[in-house]
Amino acid sequence: MSERDEPALNISESASLERGYRRLLAWYPKWFRLQNEEEVLAVLMACAQDDQTRPSREAAFDLLKGAARMRLRPRPGQPRTVFAAARLMWAGAAAELATLITIIVTADSVKSAVMRSHPAAVPVAMTHVVADMVAVPLLIGVWLFVARAISRGRDAARFAFVSFFLLLTMSVIIDQAQGAVGYAPADMIAGAAAWFVALAAVVLIFLPASNRYFRQMAAPVAHPAG
């Protein structure tokens, strides 16, 4: 290889290494990357060896560990109540996913239970099961969307979540009134878990610390006259 080819090779190696570091830094929260990514990347590149083409295992582990630690604490200025509420909403989405899996796995047993006790009600019960299979993925989407909005300080998202919580409450009440506890206890348990998560999140987003945060985020930014 000629000396003329070496600079091109070095540039290629550097670009490959930079892409590797950027992929690892992508695991960090967006607010952290906006403020610190270029500075961190510059330090990592400066400390790399001349012929290095990819991040070392130690560096990758340290970066991923730092990303996990960063994800487990509030962003600057965000109270822990809002941070915890957003994380609970993520947990609510996971609970809804568990509900969906439970509905799919227990569909046959639900049909058998209804057939033994109320054979005429089988079509209605199975229609309800199919409706739940369609509705639960939509609920998961709502949980994730509102969690993101809450984390970003969107005040309107709080009241949207209250409406969502009321719908969950009505759904639990209707299921109990229709005797779902008798023929689909596993589904009811999973749904109740999601309801309790939603209740805890509602309480957290309306605590005093959360109220101050959302008012601050909703306040217009004052621009200097000139």
CNS distance restraints for C-alpha pairs under 8 A (distance, minus, plus):
assign (resid   1 and name CA) (resid   5 and name CA) 6.60 0.50 0.50
assign (resid   1 and name CA) (resid   6 and name CA) 7.65 0.50 0.50
assign (resid   2 and name CA) (resid   6 and name CA) 6.98 0.50 0.50
assign (resid   3 and name CA) (resid   7 and name CA) 7.76 0.50 0.50
assign (resid   4 and name CA) (resid   8 and name CA) 7.86 0.50 0.50
assign (resid   5 and name CA) (resid   9 and name CA) 6.35 0.50 0.50
assign (resid   6 and name CA) (resid  10 and name CA) 6.15 0.50 0.50
assign (resid   7 and name CA) (resid  11 and name CA) 6.16 0.50 0.50
assign (resid   8 and name CA) (resid  12 and name CA) 6.24 0.50 0.50
assign (resid   9 and name CA) (resid  13 and name CA) 6.19 0.50 0.50
assign (resid  10 and name CA) (resid  14 and name CA) 6.06 0.50 0.50
assign (resid  10 and name CA) (resid  50 and name CA) 7.96 0.50 0.50
assign (resid  10 and name CA) (resid  51 and name CA) 7.41 0.50 0.50
assign (resid  11 and name CA) (resid  15 and name CA) 6.11 0.50 0.50
assign (resid  12 and name CA) (resid  16 and name CA) 6.20 0.50 0.50
assign (resid  13 and name CA) (resid  17 and name CA) 6.19 0.50 0.50
assign (resid  13 and name CA) (resid  51 and name CA) 7.01 0.50 0.50
assign (resid  13 and name CA) (resid  52 and name CA) 6.79 0.50 0.50
assign (resid  13 and name CA) (resid  53 and name CA) 4.88 0.50 0.50
assign (resid  14 and name CA) (resid  18 and name CA) 6.10 0.50 0.50
assign (resid  14 and name CA) (resid  52 and name CA) 7.61 0.50 0.50
assign (resid  14 and name CA) (resid  53 and name CA) 6.50 0.50 0.50
assign (resid  15 and name CA) (resid  19 and name CA) 6.21 0.50 0.50
assign (resid  16 and name CA) (resid  20 and name CA) 6.35 0.50 0.50
assign (resid  16 and name CA) (resid  53 and name CA) 5.66 0.50 0.50
assign (resid  16 and name CA) (resid  54 and name CA) 6.55 0.50 0.50
assign (resid  17 and name CA) (resid  21 and name CA) 6.35 0.50 0.50
assign (resid  17 and name CA) (resid  45 and name CA) 7.86 0.50 0.50
assign (resid  17 and name CA) (resid  52 and name CA) 6.92 0.50 0.50
assign (resid  17 and name CA) (resid  53 and name CA) 4.70 0.50 0.50
assign (resid  17 and name CA) (resid  54 and name CA) 4.54 0.50 0.50
assign (resid  17 and name CA) (resid  55 and name CA) 6.35 0.50 0.50
assign (resid  18 and name CA) (resid  22 and name CA) 6.12 0.50 0.50
assign (resid  18 and name CA) (resid  41 and name CA) 7.59 0.50 0.50
assign (resid  18 and name CA) (resid  45 and name CA) 7.17 0.50 0.50
assign (resid  18 and name CA) (resid  54 and name CA) 7.94 0.50 0.50
assign (resid  19 and name CA) (resid  23 and name CA) 6.19 0.50 0.50
assign (resid  20 and name CA) (resid  24 and name CA) 6.53 0.50 0.50
assign (resid  20 and name CA) (resid  54 and name CA) 5.88 0.50 0.50
assign (resid  20 and name CA) (resid  55 and name CA) 6.22 0.50 0.50
assign (resid  21 and name CA) (resid  25 and name CA) 6.13 0.50 0.50
assign (resid  21 and name CA) (resid  41 and name CA) 7.01 0.50 0.50
assign (resid  21 and name CA) (resid  44 and name CA) 7.88 0.50 0.50
assign (resid  21 and name CA) (resid  54 and name CA) 7.83 0.50 0.50
assign (resid  21 and name CA) (resid  55 and name CA) 6.42 0.50 0.50
assign (resid  22 and name CA) (resid  26 and name CA) 6.05 0.50 0.50
assign (resid  22 and name CA) (resid  41 and name CA) 7.55 0.50 0.50
assign (resid  23 and name CA) (resid  27 and name CA) 7.44 0.50 0.50
assign (resid  24 and name CA) (resid  28 and name CA) 7.98 0.50 0.50
assign (resid  24 and name CA) (resid  60 and name CA) 6.86 0.50 0.50
assign (resid  24 and name CA) (resid  63 and name CA) 6.60 0.50 0.50
assign (resid  24 and name CA) (resid  64 and name CA) 6.73 0.50 0.50
assign (resid  25 and name CA) (resid  33 and name CA) 7.36 0.50 0.50
assign (resid  25 and name CA) (resid  37 and name CA) 7.11 0.50 0.50
assign (resid  25 and name CA) (resid  63 and name CA) 7.06 0.50 0.50
assign (resid  25 and name CA) (resid  64 and name CA) 7.98 0.50 0.50
assign (resid  25 and name CA) (resid  67 and name CA) 7.63 0.50 0.50
assign (resid  26 and name CA) (resid  33 and name CA) 7.64 0.50 0.50
assign (resid  27 and name CA) (resid  64 and name CA) 7.07 0.50 0.50
assign (resid  27 and name CA) (resid  67 and name CA) 5.81 0.50 0.50
assign (resid  27 and name CA) (resid  68 and name CA) 7.99 0.50 0.50
assign (resid  28 and name CA) (resid  32 and name CA) 6.57 0.50 0.50
assign (resid  28 and name CA) (resid  33 and name CA) 6.52 0.50 0.50
assign (resid  28 and name CA) (resid  66 and name CA) 7.90 0.50 0.50
assign (resid  28 and name CA) (resid  67 and name CA) 4.65 0.50 0.50
assign (resid  28 and name CA) (resid  68 and name CA) 7.61 0.50 0.50
assign (resid  28 and name CA) (resid  70 and name CA) 6.83 0.50 0.50
assign (resid  28 and name CA) (resid  71 and name CA) 7.08 0.50 0.50
assign (resid  29 and name CA) (resid  33 and name CA) 6.42 0.50 0.50
assign (resid  29 and name CA) (resid  67 and name CA) 7.46 0.50 0.50
assign (resid  29 and name CA) (resid  70 and name CA) 7.15 0.50 0.50
assign (resid  29 and name CA) (resid  71 and name CA) 6.50 0.50 0.50
assign (resid  30 and name CA) (resid  34 and name CA) 6.14 0.50 0.50
assign (resid  31 and name CA) (resid  35 and name CA) 6.49 0.50 0.50
assign (resid  31 and name CA) (resid  75 and name CA) 7.38 0.50 0.50
assign (resid  32 and name CA) (resid  36 and name CA) 5.82 0.50 0.50
assign (resid  32 and name CA) (resid  37 and name CA) 7.15 0.50 0.50
assign (resid  33 and name CA) (resid  37 and name CA) 4.47 0.50 0.50
assign (resid  33 and name CA) (resid  38 and name CA) 7.88 0.50 0.50
assign (resid  36 and name CA) (resid  40 and name CA) 6.07 0.50 0.50
assign (resid  37 and name CA) (resid  41 and name CA) 5.93 0.50 0.50
assign (resid  38 and name CA) (resid  42 and name CA) 6.05 0.50 0.50
assign (resid  39 and name CA) (resid  43 and name CA) 6.43 0.50 0.50
assign (resid  40 and name CA) (resid  44 and name CA) 6.24 0.50 0.50
assign (resid  41 and name CA) (resid  45 and name CA) 6.09 0.50 0.50
assign (resid  42 and name CA) (resid  46 and name CA) 6.06 0.50 0.50
assign (resid  43 and name CA) (resid  47 and name CA) 6.25 0.50 0.50
assign (resid  44 and name CA) (resid  48 and name CA) 6.31 0.50 0.50
assign (resid  48 and name CA) (resid  52 and name CA) 6.47 0.50 0.50
assign (resid  55 and name CA) (resid  59 and name CA) 6.16 0.50 0.50
assign (resid  55 and name CA) (resid  60 and name CA) 6.13 0.50 0.50
assign (resid  56 and name CA) (resid  60 and name CA) 6.11 0.50 0.50
assign (resid  57 and name CA) (resid  61 and name CA) 6.02 0.50 0.50
assign (resid  58 and name CA) (resid  62 and name CA) 6.15 0.50 0.50
assign (resid  59 and name CA) (resid  63 and name CA) 6.09 0.50 0.50
assign (resid  60 and name CA) (resid  64 and name CA) 6.13 0.50 0.50
assign (resid  61 and name CA) (resid  65 and name CA) 5.98 0.50 0.50
assign (resid  62 and name CA) (resid  66 and name CA) 6.07 0.50 0.50
assign (resid  63 and name CA) (resid  67 and name CA) 6.15 0.50 0.50
assign (resid  64 and name CA) (resid  68 and name CA) 6.20 0.50 0.50
assign (resid  65 and name CA) (resid  69 and name CA) 6.22 0.50 0.50
assign (resid  66 and name CA) (resid  70 and name CA) 6.05 0.50 0.50
assign (resid  67 and name CA) (resid  71 and name CA) 6.13 0.50 0.50
assign (resid  68 and name CA) (resid  72 and name CA) 6.38 0.50 0.50
assign (resid  69 and name CA) (resid  73 and name CA) 6.93 0.50 0.50
assign (resid  70 and name CA) (resid  74 and name CA) 7.98 0.50 0.50
assign (resid  73 and name CA) (resid  83 and name CA) 7.59 0.50 0.50
assign (resid  74 and name CA) (resid  78 and name CA) 5.69 0.50 0.50
assign (resid  74 and name CA) (resid  79 and name CA) 6.89 0.50 0.50
assign (resid  74 and name CA) (resid  80 and name CA) 6.28 0.50 0.50
assign (resid  74 and name CA) (resid  83 and name CA) 5.56 0.50 0.50
assign (resid  78 and name CA) (resid  82 and name CA) 6.76 0.50 0.50
assign (resid  78 and name CA) (resid  83 and name CA) 6.84 0.50 0.50
assign (resid  78 and name CA) (resid 213 and name CA) 6.99 0.50 0.50
assign (resid  79 and name CA) (resid  83 and name CA) 6.45 0.50 0.50
assign (resid  79 and name CA) (resid 209 and name CA) 6.50 0.50 0.50
assign (resid  79 and name CA) (resid 210 and name CA) 6.64 0.50 0.50
assign (resid  79 and name CA) (resid 213 and name CA) 7.12 0.50 0.50
assign (resid  80 and name CA) (resid  84 and name CA) 5.86 0.50 0.50
assign (resid  81 and name CA) (resid  85 and name CA) 6.11 0.50 0.50
assign (resid  81 and name CA) (resid 204 and name CA) 5.42 0.50 0.50
assign (resid  81 and name CA) (resid 205 and name CA) 6.65 0.50 0.50
assign (resid  81 and name CA) (resid 207 and name CA) 7.43 0.50 0.50
assign (resid  81 and name CA) (resid 209 and name CA) 6.99 0.50 0.50
assign (resid  81 and name CA) (resid 210 and name CA) 6.18 0.50 0.50
assign (resid  82 and name CA) (resid  86 and name CA) 6.19 0.50 0.50
assign (resid  82 and name CA) (resid 150 and name CA) 7.19 0.50 0.50
assign (resid  82 and name CA) (resid 151 and name CA) 6.73 0.50 0.50
assign (resid  82 and name CA) (resid 204 and name CA) 6.63 0.50 0.50
assign (resid  82 and name CA) (resid 205 and name CA) 5.82 0.50 0.50
assign (resid  82 and name CA) (resid 210 and name CA) 5.89 0.50 0.50
assign (resid  83 and name CA) (resid  87 and name CA) 6.33 0.50 0.50
assign (resid  83 and name CA) (resid 151 and name CA) 6.55 0.50 0.50
assign (resid  84 and name CA) (resid  88 and name CA) 6.07 0.50 0.50
assign (resid  84 and name CA) (resid 201 and name CA) 7.77 0.50 0.50
assign (resid  84 and name CA) (resid 204 and name CA) 7.52 0.50 0.50
assign (resid  85 and name CA) (resid  89 and name CA) 6.26 0.50 0.50
assign (resid  85 and name CA) (resid 147 and name CA) 7.80 0.50 0.50
assign (resid  85 and name CA) (resid 150 and name CA) 7.99 0.50 0.50
assign (resid  85 and name CA) (resid 200 and name CA) 7.59 0.50 0.50
assign (resid  85 and name CA) (resid 201 and name CA) 4.67 0.50 0.50
assign (resid  85 and name CA) (resid 202 and name CA) 7.63 0.50 0.50
assign (resid  85 and name CA) (resid 204 and name CA) 5.79 0.50 0.50
assign (resid  85 and name CA) (resid 205 and name CA) 6.35 0.50 0.50
assign (resid  86 and name CA) (resid  90 and name CA) 6.48 0.50 0.50
assign (resid  86 and name CA) (resid 147 and name CA) 4.77 0.50 0.50
assign (resid  86 and name CA) (resid 148 and name CA) 7.18 0.50 0.50
assign (resid  86 and name CA) (resid 150 and name CA) 6.24 0.50 0.50
assign (resid  86 and name CA) (resid 151 and name CA) 5.80 0.50 0.50
assign (resid  86 and name CA) (resid 201 and name CA) 7.54 0.50 0.50
assign (resid  87 and name CA) (resid  91 and name CA) 6.30 0.50 0.50
assign (resid  87 and name CA) (resid 147 and name CA) 7.39 0.50 0.50
assign (resid  88 and name CA) (resid  92 and name CA) 6.05 0.50 0.50
assign (resid  88 and name CA) (resid 197 and name CA) 6.30 0.50 0.50
assign (resid  88 and name CA) (resid 198 and name CA) 7.56 0.50 0.50
assign (resid  88 and name CA) (resid 200 and name CA) 7.77 0.50 0.50
assign (resid  88 and name CA) (resid 201 and name CA) 6.14 0.50 0.50
assign (resid  89 and name CA) (resid  93 and name CA) 6.30 0.50 0.50
assign (resid  89 and name CA) (resid 143 and name CA) 5.75 0.50 0.50
assign (resid  89 and name CA) (resid 144 and name CA) 6.90 0.50 0.50
assign (resid  89 and name CA) (resid 146 and name CA) 7.72 0.50 0.50
assign (resid  89 and name CA) (resid 147 and name CA) 5.46 0.50 0.50
assign (resid  89 and name CA) (resid 197 and name CA) 7.32 0.50 0.50
assign (resid  89 and name CA) (resid 198 and name CA) 7.02 0.50 0.50
assign (resid  89 and name CA) (resid 201 and name CA) 6.86 0.50 0.50
assign (resid  90 and name CA) (resid  94 and name CA) 6.43 0.50 0.50
assign (resid  90 and name CA) (resid 143 and name CA) 6.74 0.50 0.50
assign (resid  90 and name CA) (resid 144 and name CA) 6.20 0.50 0.50
assign (resid  90 and name CA) (resid 147 and name CA) 6.58 0.50 0.50
assign (resid  91 and name CA) (resid  95 and name CA) 6.12 0.50 0.50
assign (resid  91 and name CA) (resid 197 and name CA) 7.43 0.50 0.50
assign (resid  92 and name CA) (resid  96 and name CA) 6.16 0.50 0.50
assign (resid  92 and name CA) (resid 140 and name CA) 7.87 0.50 0.50
assign (resid  92 and name CA) (resid 143 and name CA) 6.58 0.50 0.50
assign (resid  92 and name CA) (resid 194 and name CA) 5.35 0.50 0.50
assign (resid  92 and name CA) (resid 197 and name CA) 5.91 0.50 0.50
assign (resid  92 and name CA) (resid 198 and name CA) 6.77 0.50 0.50
assign (resid  93 and name CA) (resid  97 and name CA) 6.25 0.50 0.50
assign (resid  93 and name CA) (resid 139 and name CA) 7.60 0.50 0.50
assign (resid  93 and name CA) (resid 140 and name CA) 4.82 0.50 0.50
assign (resid  93 and name CA) (resid 141 and name CA) 7.66 0.50 0.50
assign (resid  93 and name CA) (resid 143 and name CA) 5.42 0.50 0.50
assign (resid  93 and name CA) (resid 144 and name CA) 6.49 0.50 0.50
assign (resid  94 and name CA) (resid  98 and name CA) 6.26 0.50 0.50
assign (resid  94 and name CA) (resid 140 and name CA) 7.75 0.50 0.50
assign (resid  95 and name CA) (resid  99 and name CA) 6.18 0.50 0.50
assign (resid  95 and name CA) (resid 190 and name CA) 6.74 0.50 0.50
assign (resid  95 and name CA) (resid 191 and name CA) 7.74 0.50 0.50
assign (resid  95 and name CA) (resid 193 and name CA) 6.80 0.50 0.50
assign (resid  95 and name CA) (resid 194 and name CA) 5.46 0.50 0.50
assign (resid  96 and name CA) (resid 100 and name CA) 6.21 0.50 0.50
assign (resid  96 and name CA) (resid 136 and name CA) 6.45 0.50 0.50
assign (resid  96 and name CA) (resid 137 and name CA) 7.87 0.50 0.50
assign (resid  96 and name CA) (resid 139 and name CA) 7.21 0.50 0.50
assign (resid  96 and name CA) (resid 140 and name CA) 6.08 0.50 0.50
assign (resid  96 and name CA) (resid 190 and name CA) 7.46 0.50 0.50
assign (resid  96 and name CA) (resid 191 and name CA) 7.23 0.50 0.50
assign (resid  96 and name CA) (resid 194 and name CA) 6.40 0.50 0.50
assign (resid  97 and name CA) (resid 101 and name CA) 6.29 0.50 0.50
assign (resid  97 and name CA) (resid 136 and name CA) 7.50 0.50 0.50
assign (resid  97 and name CA) (resid 137 and name CA) 7.57 0.50 0.50
assign (resid  97 and name CA) (resid 140 and name CA) 7.00 0.50 0.50
assign (resid  98 and name CA) (resid 102 and name CA) 6.06 0.50 0.50
assign (resid  98 and name CA) (resid 190 and name CA) 6.75 0.50 0.50
assign (resid  99 and name CA) (resid 103 and name CA) 6.10 0.50 0.50
assign (resid  99 and name CA) (resid 136 and name CA) 7.72 0.50 0.50
assign (resid  99 and name CA) (resid 187 and name CA) 6.16 0.50 0.50
assign (resid  99 and name CA) (resid 190 and name CA) 5.08 0.50 0.50
assign (resid  99 and name CA) (resid 191 and name CA) 6.28 0.50 0.50
assign (resid 100 and name CA) (resid 104 and name CA) 6.27 0.50 0.50
assign (resid 100 and name CA) (resid 132 and name CA) 7.72 0.50 0.50
assign (resid 100 and name CA) (resid 133 and name CA) 6.31 0.50 0.50
assign (resid 100 and name CA) (resid 136 and name CA) 6.21 0.50 0.50
assign (resid 100 and name CA) (resid 137 and name CA) 7.71 0.50 0.50
assign (resid 101 and name CA) (resid 105 and name CA) 6.06 0.50 0.50
assign (resid 102 and name CA) (resid 106 and name CA) 5.90 0.50 0.50
assign (resid 102 and name CA) (resid 186 and name CA) 6.80 0.50 0.50
assign (resid 102 and name CA) (resid 187 and name CA) 6.11 0.50 0.50
assign (resid 102 and name CA) (resid 190 and name CA) 7.64 0.50 0.50
assign (resid 103 and name CA) (resid 107 and name CA) 5.77 0.50 0.50
assign (resid 103 and name CA) (resid 129 and name CA) 7.02 0.50 0.50
assign (resid 103 and name CA) (resid 132 and name CA) 7.72 0.50 0.50
assign (resid 103 and name CA) (resid 133 and name CA) 7.12 0.50 0.50
assign (resid 103 and name CA) (resid 187 and name CA) 6.02 0.50 0.50
assign (resid 104 and name CA) (resid 133 and name CA) 7.45 0.50 0.50
assign (resid 106 and name CA) (resid 110 and name CA) 6.06 0.50 0.50
assign (resid 106 and name CA) (resid 184 and name CA) 7.76 0.50 0.50
assign (resid 106 and name CA) (resid 186 and name CA) 7.85 0.50 0.50
assign (resid 107 and name CA) (resid 111 and name CA) 6.28 0.50 0.50
assign (resid 107 and name CA) (resid 126 and name CA) 7.95 0.50 0.50
assign (resid 107 and name CA) (resid 129 and name CA) 7.07 0.50 0.50
assign (resid 108 and name CA) (resid 112 and name CA) 6.25 0.50 0.50
assign (resid 109 and name CA) (resid 113 and name CA) 6.09 0.50 0.50
assign (resid 110 and name CA) (resid 114 and name CA) 6.20 0.50 0.50
assign (resid 110 and name CA) (resid 183 and name CA) 5.56 0.50 0.50
assign (resid 110 and name CA) (resid 184 and name CA) 5.73 0.50 0.50
assign (resid 111 and name CA) (resid 115 and name CA) 6.08 0.50 0.50
assign (resid 111 and name CA) (resid 122 and name CA) 6.46 0.50 0.50
assign (resid 111 and name CA) (resid 125 and name CA) 7.39 0.50 0.50
assign (resid 111 and name CA) (resid 126 and name CA) 6.82 0.50 0.50
assign (resid 112 and name CA) (resid 116 and name CA) 6.24 0.50 0.50
assign (resid 113 and name CA) (resid 117 and name CA) 6.42 0.50 0.50
assign (resid 113 and name CA) (resid 183 and name CA) 5.51 0.50 0.50
assign (resid 114 and name CA) (resid 118 and name CA) 5.32 0.50 0.50
assign (resid 114 and name CA) (resid 119 and name CA) 6.19 0.50 0.50
assign (resid 114 and name CA) (resid 121 and name CA) 6.83 0.50 0.50
assign (resid 114 and name CA) (resid 122 and name CA) 5.90 0.50 0.50
assign (resid 114 and name CA) (resid 125 and name CA) 7.43 0.50 0.50
assign (resid 114 and name CA) (resid 183 and name CA) 6.21 0.50 0.50
assign (resid 115 and name CA) (resid 119 and name CA) 4.13 0.50 0.50
assign (resid 115 and name CA) (resid 120 and name CA) 7.56 0.50 0.50
assign (resid 115 and name CA) (resid 121 and name CA) 7.54 0.50 0.50
assign (resid 115 and name CA) (resid 122 and name CA) 6.03 0.50 0.50
assign (resid 118 and name CA) (resid 122 and name CA) 7.12 0.50 0.50
assign (resid 121 and name CA) (resid 125 and name CA) 6.12 0.50 0.50
assign (resid 122 and name CA) (resid 126 and name CA) 6.06 0.50 0.50
assign (resid 123 and name CA) (resid 127 and name CA) 6.06 0.50 0.50
assign (resid 124 and name CA) (resid 128 and name CA) 6.25 0.50 0.50
assign (resid 125 and name CA) (resid 129 and name CA) 6.34 0.50 0.50
assign (resid 126 and name CA) (resid 130 and name CA) 6.19 0.50 0.50
assign (resid 127 and name CA) (resid 131 and name CA) 6.09 0.50 0.50
assign (resid 128 and name CA) (resid 132 and name CA) 6.22 0.50 0.50
assign (resid 129 and name CA) (resid 133 and name CA) 6.36 0.50 0.50
assign (resid 130 and name CA) (resid 134 and name CA) 6.45 0.50 0.50
assign (resid 131 and name CA) (resid 135 and name CA) 6.04 0.50 0.50
assign (resid 132 and name CA) (resid 136 and name CA) 5.77 0.50 0.50
assign (resid 133 and name CA) (resid 137 and name CA) 7.34 0.50 0.50
assign (resid 134 and name CA) (resid 138 and name CA) 7.31 0.50 0.50
assign (resid 135 and name CA) (resid 139 and name CA) 6.34 0.50 0.50
assign (resid 136 and name CA) (resid 140 and name CA) 6.24 0.50 0.50
assign (resid 137 and name CA) (resid 141 and name CA) 6.39 0.50 0.50
assign (resid 138 and name CA) (resid 142 and name CA) 6.39 0.50 0.50
assign (resid 139 and name CA) (resid 143 and name CA) 6.24 0.50 0.50
assign (resid 140 and name CA) (resid 144 and name CA) 6.33 0.50 0.50
assign (resid 141 and name CA) (resid 145 and name CA) 6.03 0.50 0.50
assign (resid 142 and name CA) (resid 146 and name CA) 6.02 0.50 0.50
assign (resid 143 and name CA) (resid 147 and name CA) 6.03 0.50 0.50
assign (resid 144 and name CA) (resid 148 and name CA) 6.27 0.50 0.50
assign (resid 145 and name CA) (resid 149 and name CA) 6.37 0.50 0.50
assign (resid 146 and name CA) (resid 150 and name CA) 5.93 0.50 0.50
assign (resid 146 and name CA) (resid 157 and name CA) 5.99 0.50 0.50
assign (resid 146 and name CA) (resid 160 and name CA) 7.86 0.50 0.50
assign (resid 146 and name CA) (resid 161 and name CA) 6.80 0.50 0.50
assign (resid 147 and name CA) (resid 151 and name CA) 6.09 0.50 0.50
assign (resid 148 and name CA) (resid 152 and name CA) 6.36 0.50 0.50
assign (resid 149 and name CA) (resid 153 and name CA) 6.44 0.50 0.50
assign (resid 149 and name CA) (resid 154 and name CA) 5.38 0.50 0.50
assign (resid 149 and name CA) (resid 157 and name CA) 6.02 0.50 0.50
assign (resid 150 and name CA) (resid 154 and name CA) 5.53 0.50 0.50
assign (resid 150 and name CA) (resid 155 and name CA) 7.32 0.50 0.50
assign (resid 150 and name CA) (resid 157 and name CA) 5.94 0.50 0.50
assign (resid 150 and name CA) (resid 158 and name CA) 6.81 0.50 0.50
assign (resid 153 and name CA) (resid 213 and name CA) 7.29 0.50 0.50
assign (resid 153 and name CA) (resid 214 and name CA) 5.58 0.50 0.50
assign (resid 153 and name CA) (resid 217 and name CA) 5.88 0.50 0.50
assign (resid 153 and name CA) (resid 218 and name CA) 7.82 0.50 0.50
assign (resid 154 and name CA) (resid 158 and name CA) 7.43 0.50 0.50
assign (resid 154 and name CA) (resid 214 and name CA) 6.90 0.50 0.50
assign (resid 154 and name CA) (resid 217 and name CA) 7.37 0.50 0.50
assign (resid 154 and name CA) (resid 218 and name CA) 7.40 0.50 0.50
assign (resid 155 and name CA) (resid 159 and name CA) 7.42 0.50 0.50
assign (resid 155 and name CA) (resid 214 and name CA) 5.50 0.50 0.50
assign (resid 155 and name CA) (resid 215 and name CA) 7.53 0.50 0.50
assign (resid 155 and name CA) (resid 217 and name CA) 7.84 0.50 0.50
assign (resid 155 and name CA) (resid 218 and name CA) 6.81 0.50 0.50
assign (resid 156 and name CA) (resid 160 and name CA) 6.30 0.50 0.50
assign (resid 157 and name CA) (resid 161 and name CA) 6.01 0.50 0.50
assign (resid 158 and name CA) (resid 162 and name CA) 6.39 0.50 0.50
assign (resid 158 and name CA) (resid 202 and name CA) 7.82 0.50 0.50
assign (resid 158 and name CA) (resid 205 and name CA) 6.76 0.50 0.50
assign (resid 159 and name CA) (resid 163 and name CA) 6.40 0.50 0.50
assign (resid 160 and name CA) (resid 164 and name CA) 6.28 0.50 0.50
assign (resid 161 and name CA) (resid 165 and name CA) 6.01 0.50 0.50
assign (resid 161 and name CA) (resid 202 and name CA) 7.46 0.50 0.50
assign (resid 162 and name CA) (resid 166 and name CA) 6.26 0.50 0.50
assign (resid 162 and name CA) (resid 202 and name CA) 6.66 0.50 0.50
assign (resid 163 and name CA) (resid 167 and name CA) 6.38 0.50 0.50
assign (resid 164 and name CA) (resid 168 and name CA) 6.32 0.50 0.50
assign (resid 165 and name CA) (resid 169 and name CA) 6.18 0.50 0.50
assign (resid 165 and name CA) (resid 195 and name CA) 7.49 0.50 0.50
assign (resid 165 and name CA) (resid 198 and name CA) 6.24 0.50 0.50
assign (resid 165 and name CA) (resid 199 and name CA) 7.24 0.50 0.50
assign (resid 165 and name CA) (resid 202 and name CA) 7.89 0.50 0.50
assign (resid 166 and name CA) (resid 170 and name CA) 6.22 0.50 0.50
assign (resid 167 and name CA) (resid 171 and name CA) 6.15 0.50 0.50
assign (resid 168 and name CA) (resid 172 and name CA) 6.28 0.50 0.50
assign (resid 168 and name CA) (resid 195 and name CA) 6.50 0.50 0.50
assign (resid 169 and name CA) (resid 173 and name CA) 6.26 0.50 0.50
assign (resid 169 and name CA) (resid 195 and name CA) 7.00 0.50 0.50
assign (resid 170 and name CA) (resid 174 and name CA) 6.06 0.50 0.50
assign (resid 171 and name CA) (resid 175 and name CA) 6.12 0.50 0.50
assign (resid 172 and name CA) (resid 176 and name CA) 6.25 0.50 0.50
assign (resid 172 and name CA) (resid 188 and name CA) 7.77 0.50 0.50
assign (resid 172 and name CA) (resid 191 and name CA) 7.25 0.50 0.50
assign (resid 172 and name CA) (resid 192 and name CA) 7.25 0.50 0.50
assign (resid 173 and name CA) (resid 177 and name CA) 6.17 0.50 0.50
assign (resid 174 and name CA) (resid 178 and name CA) 6.18 0.50 0.50
assign (resid 175 and name CA) (resid 179 and name CA) 6.40 0.50 0.50
assign (resid 175 and name CA) (resid 180 and name CA) 5.30 0.50 0.50
assign (resid 175 and name CA) (resid 181 and name CA) 7.67 0.50 0.50
assign (resid 175 and name CA) (resid 188 and name CA) 7.80 0.50 0.50
assign (resid 176 and name CA) (resid 180 and name CA) 5.60 0.50 0.50
assign (resid 176 and name CA) (resid 181 and name CA) 6.27 0.50 0.50
assign (resid 179 and name CA) (resid 183 and name CA) 7.16 0.50 0.50
assign (resid 180 and name CA) (resid 184 and name CA) 5.21 0.50 0.50
assign (resid 180 and name CA) (resid 185 and name CA) 6.70 0.50 0.50
assign (resid 180 and name CA) (resid 188 and name CA) 6.93 0.50 0.50
assign (resid 181 and name CA) (resid 185 and name CA) 4.64 0.50 0.50
assign (resid 181 and name CA) (resid 188 and name CA) 6.21 0.50 0.50
assign (resid 184 and name CA) (resid 188 and name CA) 6.44 0.50 0.50
assign (resid 185 and name CA) (resid 189 and name CA) 6.19 0.50 0.50
assign (resid 186 and name CA) (resid 190 and name CA) 6.31 0.50 0.50
assign (resid 187 and name CA) (resid 191 and name CA) 6.12 0.50 0.50
assign (resid 188 and name CA) (resid 192 and name CA) 5.94 0.50 0.50
assign (resid 189 and name CA) (resid 193 and name CA) 6.22 0.50 0.50
assign (resid 190 and name CA) (resid 194 and name CA) 6.56 0.50 0.50
assign (resid 191 and name CA) (resid 195 and name CA) 6.30 0.50 0.50
assign (resid 192 and name CA) (resid 196 and name CA) 6.27 0.50 0.50
assign (resid 193 and name CA) (resid 197 and name CA) 6.34 0.50 0.50
assign (resid 194 and name CA) (resid 198 and name CA) 6.22 0.50 0.50
assign (resid 195 and name CA) (resid 199 and name CA) 6.19 0.50 0.50
assign (resid 196 and name CA) (resid 200 and name CA) 6.26 0.50 0.50
assign (resid 197 and name CA) (resid 201 and name CA) 6.27 0.50 0.50
assign (resid 198 and name CA) (resid 202 and name CA) 6.17 0.50 0.50
assign (resid 199 and name CA) (resid 203 and name CA) 6.39 0.50 0.50
assign (resid 200 and name CA) (resid 204 and name CA) 6.32 0.50 0.50
assign (resid 201 and name CA) (resid 205 and name CA) 6.27 0.50 0.50
assign (resid 202 and name CA) (resid 206 and name CA) 6.59 0.50 0.50
assign (resid 203 and name CA) (resid 207 and name CA) 6.47 0.50 0.50
assign (resid 204 and name CA) (resid 210 and name CA) 7.19 0.50 0.50
assign (resid 205 and name CA) (resid 210 and name CA) 5.42 0.50 0.50
assign (resid 205 and name CA) (resid 211 and name CA) 7.26 0.50 0.50
assign (resid 206 and name CA) (resid 210 and name CA) 5.84 0.50 0.50
assign (resid 206 and name CA) (resid 211 and name CA) 5.88 0.50 0.50
assign (resid 207 and name CA) (resid 211 and name CA) 6.22 0.50 0.50
assign (resid 208 and name CA) (resid 212 and name CA) 6.29 0.50 0.50
assign (resid 209 and name CA) (resid 213 and name CA) 6.35 0.50 0.50
assign (resid 210 and name CA) (resid 214 and name CA) 6.19 0.50 0.50
assign (resid 211 and name CA) (resid 215 and name CA) 6.11 0.50 0.50
assign (resid 212 and name CA) (resid 216 and name CA) 6.07 0.50 0.50
assign (resid 213 and name CA) (resid 217 and name CA) 6.18 0.50 0.50
assign (resid 214 and name CA) (resid 218 and name CA) 6.05 0.50 0.50
assign (resid 215 and name CA) (resid 219 and name CA) 6.10 0.50 0.50
